[in-house]
Amino acid sequence: MRKARLWGLLWTSFILELQGAPKLEEIKYTLTEGQSLSESCPFNVGKYFSIRKAWQRLGDRGELQTLAVTDKVSGLSSKVHVDRCSLEDIPSEGILHVHMTDLRVEDSGLYQCVIYQPPKDPVLLHHPIRLVVTKDPAQDLAQGSTLPPVTTKARVKTRINPSPVTQLLTMSTAGLGVNPTHGTDVLNMEPRISVISIVTIVLCGILSKSLVFTFLLIATQRSFGR
């Protein structure tokens, strides 16, 4: 099964070279962070047997970034490892194996396998690879669970003790019938006169007038009696 797939890739590569290598459709891979990308790029053994191959990334404006390049070989398999990219050139099979590990979101982009022969333009060996790397939902959930708990400040009611001045005013107004719990009552204090006090004052007035009248009457009678 694998040999049949490889022969199919080789035949496709040969036909593309005969047709002048028209623009190929992209192959899209959607992976999550931490996963790996593996791809096999066929090449014409008779033409590129000992030519260097490369794995490149295409920028949004068409600029090329060469991530890894194989060594020039003469019929022997070779391997090269650069950062998180590794290439394995197998000339006897006409296959270039590409492997990217520990994928990250910023790795998303367009990649290609090419024949590397600067200053000439690279020759495309395979369909461009459109890589899309997404966040791992389990990792986001784990990060969310490690957030510190939200704390709330409890409101504490404090009892303010009255000042010595307030205590003095309270004691001084206690005998005047002022409510001692309201300090402001001292300023707005009004005299409280009971009904009995009013009646007593009125009666005293009447009695005093009666006594004066009685004294005047007795004095008049005595004067006339003489």
Accessible surface in RSA format (square Angstrom, percent):
REM  Atomic radii and reference values for relative SASA: ProtOr
REM  Chains: A
REM  Algorithm: Lee & Richards
REM  Probe-radius: 1.40
REM  Slices: 20
REM RES _ NUM      All-atoms   Total-Side   Main-Chain    Non-polar    All polar
REM                ABS   REL    ABS   REL    ABS   REL    ABS   REL    ABS   REL
RES MET A   1   207.44 107.4 160.74 106.4  46.70 111.2 136.43 116.0  71.01  94.1
RES ARG A   2   158.18  66.4 149.27  76.1   8.91  21.2  71.21  97.3  86.96  52.7
RES LYS A   3   158.61  77.4 157.45  96.6   1.16   2.8 100.65  90.6  57.95  61.7
RES ALA A   4    69.11  63.5  50.58  78.1  18.53  42.1  58.46  82.3  10.65  28.2
RES ARG A   5   130.28  54.7 118.68  60.5  11.59  27.6  59.68  81.6  70.59  42.8
RES LEU A   6    19.39  10.8  19.39  13.9   0.00   0.0  19.39  13.6   0.00   0.0
RES TRP A   7   177.24  71.1 174.82  84.6   2.42   5.7 150.69  80.3  26.56  43.1
RES GLY A   8    36.10  44.5   0.00   N/A  36.10  44.5  33.98  93.3   2.12   4.7
RES LEU A   9    29.98  16.7  28.99  20.7   0.98   2.5  29.10  20.4   0.87   2.3
RES LEU A  10    34.21  19.1  29.75  21.3   4.46  11.2  30.05  21.1   4.16  11.2
RES TRP A  11   161.54  64.8 158.11  76.5   3.43   8.0 138.94  74.1  22.60  36.7
RES THR A  12    57.44  40.9  54.65  55.4   2.78   6.6  33.47  45.0  23.96  36.2
RES SER A  13     6.66   5.6   4.26   5.7   2.40   5.5   3.03   6.5   3.62   5.1
RES PHE A  14    83.11  41.6  82.54  51.1   0.56   1.5  82.76  50.2   0.34   1.0
RES ILE A  15    49.94  28.4  49.94  37.2   0.00   0.0  49.94  36.0   0.00   0.0
RES LEU A  16    27.37  15.2  27.37  19.6   0.00   0.0  27.37  19.2   0.00   0.0
RES GLU A  17    47.94  27.5  26.06  19.7  21.88  52.1  23.18  44.8  24.76  20.2
RES LEU A  18   121.93  67.9  88.14  63.1  33.79  85.0  91.09  64.0  30.84  83.0
RES GLN A  19   117.03  65.4  84.17  61.5  32.87  78.3  37.39  79.6  79.65  60.4
RES GLY A  20    61.53  75.9   0.00   N/A  61.53  75.9  36.25  99.5  25.28  56.6
RES ALA A  21    55.49  51.0  35.83  55.3  19.66  44.7  36.51  51.4  18.98  50.3
RES PRO A  22    63.50  46.3  48.71  44.4  14.79  53.8  60.52  50.0   2.98  18.5
RES LYS A  23   204.37  99.7 166.40 102.1  37.97  90.4 117.98 106.2  86.39  92.0
RES LEU A  24    22.15  12.3  14.70  10.5   7.44  18.7  16.99  11.9   5.16  13.9
RES GLU A  25   144.61  83.0 136.05 102.9   8.55  20.4  56.70 109.7  87.90  71.8
RES GLU A  26    84.69  48.6  58.27  44.1  26.42  62.9  23.58  45.6  61.11  49.9
RES ILE A  27    55.18  31.4  51.96  38.7   3.22   7.8  55.18  39.7   0.00   0.0
RES LYS A  28   138.52  67.6 111.37  68.3  27.14  64.6  54.39  49.0  84.13  89.6
RES TYR A  29    65.18  30.4  62.66  35.6   2.53   6.6  48.45  36.4  16.73  20.6
RES THR A  30    85.52  60.8  58.41  59.2  27.11  64.6  47.75  64.1  37.77  57.1
RES LEU A  31    37.03  20.6  35.04  25.1   1.99   5.0  37.03  26.0   0.00   0.0
RES THR A  32    44.62  31.7  44.62  45.2   0.00   0.0  34.63  46.5   9.99  15.1
RES GLU A  33    38.05  21.8  26.62  20.1  11.43  27.2  10.22  19.8  27.84  22.7
RES GLY A  34    49.56  61.1   0.00   N/A  49.56  61.1  24.17  66.3  25.40  56.9
RES GLN A  35    84.45  47.2  77.88  56.9   6.57  15.6  29.16  62.1  55.29  41.9
RES SER A  36    51.46  43.5  30.84  41.2  20.62  47.5  14.44  30.7  37.02  51.9
RES LEU A  37     3.78   2.1   3.03   2.2   0.75   1.9   3.77   2.6   0.02   0.1
RES SER A  38    72.67  61.4  52.45  70.0  20.22  46.6  40.66  86.6  32.01  44.8
RES GLU A  39    11.65   6.7   4.93   3.7   6.72  16.0   4.71   9.1   6.94   5.7
RES SER A  40    17.76  15.0  16.34  21.8   1.43   3.3   0.43   0.9  17.34  24.3
RES CYS A  41     0.00   0.0   0.00   0.0   0.00   0.0   0.00   0.0   0.00   0.0
RES PRO A  42     2.30   1.7   2.30   2.1   0.00   0.0   2.30   1.9   0.00   0.0
RES PHE A  43     0.09   0.0   0.00   0.0   0.09   0.2   0.09   0.1   0.00   0.0
RES ASN A  44    39.03  26.9  31.19  30.1   7.84  18.9  10.39  25.0  28.64  27.7
RES VAL A  45    50.37  33.1  47.05  42.6   3.32   8.0  47.05  40.9   3.32   9.0
RES GLY A  46    77.71  95.8   0.00   N/A  77.71  95.8  41.95 115.1  35.76  80.1
RES LYS A  47   126.94  61.9 102.74  63.0  24.21  57.6  68.23  61.4  58.72  62.5
RES TYR A  48    12.60   5.9  12.60   7.2   0.00   0.0   7.30   5.5   5.29   6.5
RES PHE A  49    75.06  37.6  73.52  45.5   1.53   4.0  73.52  44.6   1.53   4.4
RES SER A  50    36.12  30.5  35.38  47.2   0.74   1.7   8.21  17.5  27.91  39.1
RES ILE A  51    52.81  30.1  50.71  37.8   2.10   5.1  51.81  37.3   1.00   2.7
RES ARG A  52    95.60  40.1  94.68  48.3   0.92   2.2  23.25  31.8  72.35  43.9
RES LYS A  53     0.00   0.0   0.00   0.0   0.00   0.0   0.00   0.0   0.00   0.0
RES ALA A  54     0.00   0.0   0.00   0.0   0.00   0.0   0.00   0.0   0.00   0.0
RES TRP A  55     0.00   0.0   0.00   0.0   0.00   0.0   0.00   0.0   0.00   0.0
RES GLN A  56     5.63   3.1   5.63   4.1   0.00   0.0   0.00   0.0   5.63   4.3
RES ARG A  57    61.52  25.8  61.04  31.1   0.49   1.2   7.54  10.3  53.99  32.7
RES LEU A  58    43.82  24.4  36.31  26.0   7.51  18.9  36.31  25.5   7.51  20.2
RES GLY A  59    27.22  33.6   0.00   N/A  27.22  33.6  17.00  46.7  10.22  22.9
RES ASP A  60   157.00 110.0 115.94 115.4  41.06  97.1  38.30  90.1 118.70 118.4
RES ARG A  61   227.51  95.5 189.83  96.8  37.68  89.7  69.87  95.5 157.64  95.5
RES GLY A  62    50.35  62.1   0.00   N/A  50.35  62.1  29.61  81.3  20.74  46.4
RES GLU A  63    98.57  56.6  88.06  66.6  10.51  25.0  68.99 133.4  29.58  24.1
RES LEU A  64    82.55  46.0  48.55  34.7  34.00  85.5  48.71  34.2  33.84  91.1
RES GLN A  65   102.68  57.4  98.44  71.9   4.24  10.1  35.53  75.6  67.15  50.9
RES THR A  66    55.75  39.7  26.67  27.0  29.09  69.3  16.42  22.1  39.33  59.5
RES LEU A  67    38.38  21.4  26.55  19.0  11.82  29.7  30.03  21.1   8.34  22.5
RES ALA A  68     3.58   3.3   0.00   0.0   3.58   8.1   3.57   5.0   0.01   0.0
RES VAL A  69    27.90  18.4  19.14  17.3   8.75  21.1  19.14  16.6   8.75  23.7
RES THR A  70     0.58   0.4   0.41   0.4   0.17   0.4   0.58   0.8   0.00   0.0
RES ASP A  71    85.58  59.9  82.27  81.9   3.31   7.8  23.06  54.3  62.52  62.3
RES LYS A  72   153.90  75.1 125.62  77.1  28.28  67.3  68.19  61.4  85.70  91.3
RES VAL A  73    21.40  14.1  12.50  11.3   8.90  21.4  19.85  17.2   1.55   4.2
RES SER A  74    93.30  78.8  73.76  98.4  19.54  45.0  45.47  96.8  47.83  67.0
RES GLY A  75    26.78  33.0   0.00   N/A  26.78  33.0   8.60  23.6  18.18  40.7
RES LEU A  76   129.14  71.9 127.88  91.5   1.27   3.2 129.14  90.7   0.00   0.0
RES SER A  77    70.29  59.4  42.02  56.1  28.27  65.1  26.11  55.6  44.18  61.9
RES SER A  78    21.75  18.4  13.36  17.8   8.39  19.3  21.09  44.9   0.66   0.9
RES LYS A  79   152.61  74.4 124.25  76.2  28.35  67.5  68.61  61.8  84.00  89.5
RES VAL A  80    31.21  20.5  25.62  23.2   5.59  13.5  30.88  26.8   0.34   0.9
RES HIS A  81   129.74  70.9 102.08  71.0  27.66  70.8  78.24  80.6  51.50  59.9
RES VAL A  82    64.26  42.3  60.53  54.8   3.73   9.0  63.63  55.3   0.64   1.7
RES ASP A  83   117.88  82.6  85.59  85.2  32.28  76.3  36.08  84.9  81.80  81.6
RES ARG A  84    42.26  17.7  40.09  20.4   2.17   5.2  20.56  28.1  21.70  13.1
RES CYS A  85     9.93   7.5   9.90  11.0   0.02   0.1   0.09   0.2   9.84  10.6
RES SER A  86    22.69  19.2  21.84  29.2   0.84   1.9  11.28  24.0  11.41  16.0
RES LEU A  87     0.90   0.5   0.00   0.0   0.90   2.3   0.90   0.6   0.00   0.0
RES GLU A  88    53.77  30.9  53.38  40.4   0.39   0.9   4.79   9.3  48.98  40.0
RES ASP A  89     0.17   0.1   0.17   0.2   0.00   0.0   0.00   0.0   0.17   0.2
RES ILE A  90    23.14  13.2  23.14  17.2   0.00   0.0  23.14  16.7   0.00   0.0
RES PRO A  91     0.45   0.3   0.45   0.4   0.00   0.0   0.45   0.4   0.00   0.0
RES SER A  92    89.96  76.0  55.35  73.9  34.60  79.7  46.74  99.5  43.21  60.5
RES GLU A  93    78.29  44.9  67.85  51.3  10.43  24.8  29.89  57.8  48.40  39.5
RES GLY A  94     0.00   0.0   0.00   N/A   0.00   0.0   0.00   0.0   0.00   0.0
RES ILE A  95     0.00   0.0   0.00   0.0   0.00   0.0   0.00   0.0   0.00   0.0
RES LEU A  96     0.00   0.0   0.00   0.0   0.00   0.0   0.00   0.0   0.00   0.0
RES HIS A  97    38.53  21.1  36.90  25.7   1.62   4.2  27.41  28.2  11.12  12.9
RES VAL A  98     2.36   1.6   0.12   0.1   2.24   5.4   0.22   0.2   2.15   5.8
RES HIS A  99    69.10  37.8  68.65  47.7   0.45   1.1  49.47  51.0  19.63  22.8
RES MET A 100     4.99   2.6   4.99   3.3   0.00   0.0   4.99   4.2   0.00   0.0
RES THR A 101    46.70  33.2  46.70  47.3   0.00   0.0  35.53  47.7  11.17  16.9
RES ASP A 102    71.24  49.9  67.44  67.1   3.80   9.0  22.00  51.8  49.24  49.1
RES LEU A 103     1.06   0.6   0.00   0.0   1.06   2.7   0.00   0.0   1.06   2.8
RES ARG A 104   102.29  42.9 102.29  52.1   0.00   0.0  20.92  28.6  81.36  49.3
RES VAL A 105    56.61  37.3  54.15  49.0   2.46   5.9  54.15  47.1   2.46   6.7
RES GLU A 106   114.55  65.8  96.37  72.9  18.18  43.3  65.04 125.8  49.51  40.4
RES ASP A 107     9.79   6.9   9.79   9.7   0.00   0.0   0.00   0.0   9.79   9.8
RES SER A 108    37.99  32.1  28.22  37.7   9.77  22.5  26.65  56.8  11.34  15.9
RES GLY A 109    14.53  17.9   0.00   N/A  14.53  17.9  13.53  37.1   1.00   2.2
RES LEU A 110    28.14  15.7  27.33  19.6   0.81   2.0  27.33  19.2   0.81   2.2
RES TYR A 111     1.85   0.9   1.85   1.1   0.00   0.0   0.00   0.0   1.85   2.3
RES GLN A 112    16.82   9.4  16.76  12.2   0.06   0.1   0.06   0.1  16.76  12.7
RES CYS A 113     1.21   0.9   0.54   0.6   0.68   1.6   0.00   0.0   1.21   1.3
RES VAL A 114     1.00   0.7   1.00   0.9   0.00   0.0   1.00   0.9   0.00   0.0
RES ILE A 115     0.00   0.0   0.00   0.0   0.00   0.0   0.00   0.0   0.00   0.0
RES TYR A 116    54.17  25.3  50.82  28.9   3.35   8.7  16.62  12.5  37.55  46.3
RES GLN A 117    53.73  30.0  45.41  33.2   8.31  19.8  20.89  44.5  32.84  24.9
RES PRO A 118    81.38  59.3  57.74  52.6  23.64  85.9  58.40  48.2  22.98 142.8
RES PRO A 119   142.20 103.6 110.06 100.3  32.15 116.9 117.22  96.8  24.98 155.3
RES LYS A 120   143.87  70.2 129.48  79.4  14.39  34.3  83.51  75.2  60.37  64.3
RES ASP A 121   118.74  83.2 109.36 108.8   9.39  22.2  29.51  69.5  89.23  89.0
RES PRO A 122    44.46  32.4  25.57  23.3  18.89  68.7  26.03  21.5  18.43 114.6
RES VAL A 123    40.30  26.5  37.04  33.5   3.27   7.9  40.30  35.0   0.00   0.0
RES LEU A 124    55.04  30.7  35.79  25.6  19.25  48.4  35.79  25.1  19.25  51.8
RES LEU A 125     6.45   3.6   1.34   1.0   5.11  12.8   3.64   2.6   2.81   7.6
RES HIS A 126    10.20   5.6   8.45   5.9   1.75   4.5   6.39   6.6   3.81   4.4
RES HIS A 127    50.57  27.6  50.04  34.8   0.53   1.4  33.56  34.6  17.00  19.8
RES PRO A 128    15.38  11.2  15.38  14.0   0.00   0.0  15.38  12.7   0.00   0.0
RES ILE A 129     0.60   0.3   0.60   0.4   0.00   0.0   0.60   0.4   0.00   0.0
RES ARG A 130    82.09  34.5  82.09  41.8   0.00   0.0  19.57  26.7  62.52  37.9
RES LEU A 131     0.58   0.3   0.00   0.0   0.58   1.5   0.00   0.0   0.58   1.6
RES VAL A 132    44.61  29.4  44.61  40.4   0.00   0.0  44.61  38.8   0.00   0.0
RES VAL A 133     5.08   3.3   0.00   0.0   5.08  12.2   0.00   0.0   5.08  13.8
RES THR A 134    56.40  40.1  52.36  53.1   4.04   9.6  49.20  66.1   7.21  10.9
RES LYS A 135   114.18  55.7 103.80  63.7  10.38  24.7  63.43  57.1  50.75  54.1
RES ASP A 136    46.52  32.6  46.40  46.2   0.12   0.3   1.46   3.4  45.05  44.9
RES PRO A 137    97.57  71.1  88.39  80.6   9.18  33.4  93.19  76.9   4.38  27.2
RES ALA A 138    68.19  62.7  56.28  86.9  11.91  27.1  61.70  86.9   6.49  17.2
RES GLN A 139    79.85  44.7  74.01  54.1   5.85  13.9  27.87  59.3  51.98  39.4
RES ASP A 140    66.59  46.6  57.11  56.8   9.48  22.4  28.82  67.8  37.77  37.7
RES LEU A 141   138.09  76.9 132.38  94.7   5.71  14.4 137.47  96.5   0.63   1.7
RES ALA A 142    55.15  50.7  49.04  75.7   6.11  13.9  54.62  76.9   0.52   1.4
RES GLN A 143    98.55  55.1  93.57  68.4   4.97  11.8  39.00  83.0  59.55  45.2
RES GLY A 144    38.94  48.0   0.00   N/A  38.94  48.0  26.38  72.4  12.56  28.1
RES SER A 145    90.40  76.4  51.21  68.3  39.19  90.3  50.51 107.6  39.89  55.9
RES THR A 146   107.79  76.7  78.65  79.7  29.14  69.4  71.63  96.2  36.15  54.7
RES LEU A 147   128.23  71.4 112.35  80.4  15.89  39.9 112.80  79.2  15.43  41.5
RES PRO A 148   107.08  78.0  92.02  83.9  15.06  54.8  97.40  80.4   9.68  60.1
RES PRO A 149   117.82  85.9  96.63  88.1  21.20  77.0 107.38  88.7  10.44  64.9
RES VAL A 150   140.35  92.4 109.26  98.9  31.10  74.9 113.82  98.9  26.53  71.9
RES THR A 151   120.26  85.5  94.89  96.2  25.38  60.5  66.56  89.4  53.70  81.2
RES THR A 152   126.31  89.8  97.00  98.3  29.31  69.9  69.48  93.3  56.82  85.9
RES LYS A 153   203.27  99.2 174.30 106.9  28.97  69.0 122.87 110.6  80.41  85.6
RES ALA A 154    90.45  83.2  60.08  92.7  30.36  69.1  69.47  97.8  20.98  55.6
RES ARG A 155   235.92  99.1 203.25 103.6  32.67  77.8  79.32 108.4 156.60  94.9
RES VAL A 156   122.12  80.4  93.13  84.3  28.99  69.9  96.39  83.7  25.73  69.8
RES LYS A 157   203.22  99.1 171.99 105.5  31.23  74.4 120.02 108.0  83.21  88.6
RES THR A 158   110.26  78.4  83.55  84.7  26.71  63.7  64.53  86.7  45.73  69.1
RES ARG A 159   222.79  93.5 190.92  97.3  31.87  75.9  72.81  99.5 149.97  90.9
RES ILE A 160   154.63  88.0 129.89  96.8  24.73  59.6 133.67  96.3  20.96  56.9
RES ASN A 161   118.17  81.5 101.59  98.2  16.58  39.9  24.62  59.3  93.54  90.4
RES PRO A 162    75.89  55.3  58.67  53.5  17.22  62.6  68.62  56.7   7.27  45.2
RES SER A 163    53.28  45.0  45.54  60.8   7.74  17.8  41.66  88.7  11.62  16.3
RES PRO A 164   108.73  79.2 102.52  93.5   6.21  22.6 103.84  85.7   4.88  30.3
RES VAL A 165   101.90  67.1 100.52  91.0   1.38   3.3 101.89  88.5   0.02   0.0
RES THR A 166    51.70  36.8  51.23  51.9   0.47   1.1  28.99  38.9  22.70  34.3
RES GLN A 167    91.65  51.3  88.46  64.6   3.19   7.6  24.93  53.1  66.72  50.6
RES LEU A 168   119.43  66.5 117.58  84.1   1.85   4.7 118.92  83.5   0.50   1.4
RES LEU A 169    76.74  42.7  76.74  54.9   0.00   0.0  76.74  53.9   0.00   0.0
RES THR A 170    36.19  25.7  33.45  33.9   2.74   6.5  28.67  38.5   7.52  11.4
RES MET A 171   145.74  75.5 125.54  83.1  20.20  48.1 104.33  88.7  41.41  54.9
RES SER A 172    68.23  57.7  41.19  55.0  27.05  62.3  47.21 100.5  21.03  29.5
RES THR A 173     6.49   4.6   6.49   6.6   0.00   0.0   5.44   7.3   1.06   1.6
RES ALA A 174    62.07  57.1  41.52  64.1  20.55  46.7  43.32  61.0  18.75  49.7
RES GLY A 175    77.25  95.3   0.00   N/A  77.25  95.3  42.29 116.0  34.96  78.3
RES LEU A 176   107.01  59.6  84.94  60.8  22.06  55.5  91.19  64.0  15.82  42.6
RES GLY A 177    39.84  49.1   0.00   N/A  39.84  49.1  33.78  92.7   6.07  13.6
RES VAL A 178    13.41   8.8   8.64   7.8   4.76  11.5   9.33   8.1   4.08  11.1
RES ASN A 179    66.75  46.0  58.24  56.3   8.51  20.5  23.78  57.2  42.97  41.5
RES PRO A 180    69.94  51.0  57.92  52.8  12.02  43.7  59.89  49.4  10.05  62.5
RES THR A 181   108.91  77.5  74.27  75.3  34.63  82.5  79.25 106.5  29.65  44.8
RES HIS A 182    95.88  52.4  89.81  62.4   6.08  15.5  62.60  64.5  33.28  38.7
RES GLY A 183    39.28  48.4   0.00   N/A  39.28  48.4  21.13  58.0  18.15  40.6
RES THR A 184    93.89  66.8  92.35  93.6   1.54   3.7  73.43  98.6  20.46  30.9
RES ASP A 185    46.94  32.9  45.32  45.1   1.62   3.8  10.74  25.3  36.20  36.1
RES VAL A 186    33.59  22.1  25.04  22.7   8.55  20.6  25.04  21.8   8.55  23.2
RES LEU A 187   157.19  87.5 124.87  89.3  32.32  81.2 128.24  90.1  28.95  77.9
RES ASN A 188   116.59  80.4  95.62  92.4  20.96  50.5  32.38  77.9  84.21  81.4
RES MET A 189    83.37  43.2  55.21  36.5  28.16  67.1  59.04  50.2  24.33  32.2
RES GLU A 190   135.46  77.8 124.85  94.5  10.61  25.3  39.58  76.6  95.88  78.3
RES PRO A 191   122.84  89.5  93.21  85.0  29.64 107.7 104.49  86.3  18.35 114.0
RES ARG A 192   191.47  80.4 153.03  78.0  38.44  91.5  62.72  85.7 128.75  78.0
RES ILE A 193   118.03  67.2  86.38  64.4  31.64  76.3  90.66  65.3  27.37  74.3
RES SER A 194    63.21  53.4  49.93  66.6  13.28  30.6  49.87 106.2  13.34  18.7
RES VAL A 195   112.89  74.3 110.84 100.3   2.05   4.9 110.84  96.3   2.05   5.6
RES ILE A 196   136.70  77.8 135.12 100.7   1.58   3.8 136.68  98.4   0.01   0.0
RES SER A 197    47.42  40.1  41.81  55.8   5.61  12.9  19.79  42.1  27.63  38.7
RES ILE A 198    90.07  51.3  89.70  66.8   0.37   0.9  90.07  64.9   0.00   0.0
RES VAL A 199    75.51  49.7  73.86  66.9   1.65   4.0  75.51  65.6   0.00   0.0
RES THR A 200    68.90  49.0  67.59  68.5   1.31   3.1  53.14  71.4  15.76  23.8
RES ILE A 201   120.67  68.7 115.27  85.9   5.40  13.0 117.42  84.6   3.25   8.8
RES VAL A 202    80.87  53.2  74.26  67.2   6.61  15.9  79.95  69.5   0.92   2.5
RES LEU A 203    94.82  52.8  94.82  67.8   0.00   0.0  94.82  66.6   0.00   0.0
RES CYS A 204    72.59  54.9  66.39  74.0   6.20  14.6  26.85  68.0  45.74  49.3
RES GLY A 205    30.14  37.2   0.00   N/A  30.14  37.2  29.64  81.3   0.51   1.1
RES ILE A 206    97.14  55.3  95.53  71.2   1.61   3.9  96.46  69.5   0.69   1.9
RES LEU A 207   110.02  61.3 110.02  78.7   0.00   0.0 110.02  77.3   0.00   0.0
RES SER A 208    55.36  46.8  51.09  68.2   4.27   9.8  42.99  91.5  12.37  17.3
RES LYS A 209   158.41  77.3 150.80  92.5   7.61  18.1  96.59  86.9  61.82  65.9
RES SER A 210    53.52  45.2  46.74  62.4   6.78  15.6  31.33  66.7  22.19  31.1
RES LEU A 211   103.43  57.6 103.39  74.0   0.04   0.1 103.43  72.6   0.00   0.0
RES VAL A 212    84.77  55.8  83.84  75.9   0.93   2.2  84.65  73.6   0.12   0.3
RES PHE A 213   135.63  67.9 134.19  83.1   1.44   3.7 135.19  82.0   0.44   1.3
RES THR A 214    60.71  43.2  59.75  60.6   0.96   2.3  39.61  53.2  21.09  31.9
RES PHE A 215   133.35  66.7 127.91  79.2   5.44  14.2 129.16  78.3   4.19  12.0
RES LEU A 216   111.94  62.3 110.74  79.2   1.19   3.0 111.19  78.1   0.75   2.0
RES LEU A 217    85.52  47.6  81.82  58.5   3.71   9.3  85.32  59.9   0.21   0.6
RES ILE A 218    74.13  42.2  74.12  55.2   0.01   0.0  74.12  53.4   0.01   0.0
RES ALA A 219    58.19  53.5  47.70  73.6  10.50  23.9  52.52  74.0   5.67  15.0
RES THR A 220    62.81  44.7  58.51  59.3   4.30  10.3  39.33  52.8  23.48  35.5
RES GLN A 221   112.16  62.7 101.00  73.8  11.16  26.6  36.87  78.5  75.29  57.1
RES ARG A 222   167.99  70.5 160.27  81.7   7.72  18.4  52.84  72.2 115.15  69.8
RES SER A 223    70.19  59.3  50.06  66.8  20.12  46.4  45.48  96.9  24.71  34.6
RES PHE A 224   168.56  84.3 140.64  87.1  27.92  72.7 144.25  87.5  24.32  69.6
RES GLY A 225    68.73  84.8   0.00   N/A  68.73  84.8  38.07 104.5  30.66  68.7
RES ARG A 226   245.18 102.9 177.49  90.5  67.70 161.2  82.43 112.7 162.75  98.6
END  Absolute sums over single chains surface
CHAIN  1 A    16810.7      13920.7       2890.1      10760.1       6050.7
END  Absolute sums over all chains
TOTAL         16810.7      13920.7       2890.1      10760.1       6050.7
